[in-house]
Amino acid sequence: MAIRNRVVPHPARLEVENRAALDGIFRNDAYRDALGAELEEWAGGWARVRYDVPSRHANFNGGLHGGAVFSVADAAFGVASNSWGRIAVALTMDAHFLAAPRIGEVLLAESQERSRTRRTASHLVEVTGAGGRQIASVHAMVHRTGRWHLGEEAWSQEWREAH
């Protein structure tokens, strides 16, 4: 089921402790910057990344390289899964490429947390193109470590227990 068909809380309602500090960490992603993708917005368990498809990322068939689509999805997934402050690392990502994006097209990758436990979280990442055309659907899971961005002491005990 596509994420747009689910009832998802508005991201602005999912506030996060230490948002400004986390935002600085998330926006300092050298790989995403080198790719040419931009973190547009994020909130607890959710993130959206924009990618203007450049000609330099074309494959030998003249279309966008699948690795670039995967990278944009991974960038959104990385922010969404780390948005609660706990350091999370990918366990699996299963990508389904649904349509070939065109050079010059704008892609949006949105990652939405679908479930979260103390140690894992599952996300659905939808990559869409012009007019909402589905480009890729990615099911992804992270391991949520016992470590915290900014150090454990930066987070209230109540927050750490809940997130």
Summary of the structure (lengths in Angstrom):
residues: 163
radius of gyration: 15.8
end to end distance: 26.0
largest distance: 52.9
contacts: 510
relative contact order: 0.20
helix: 33%
strand: 39%
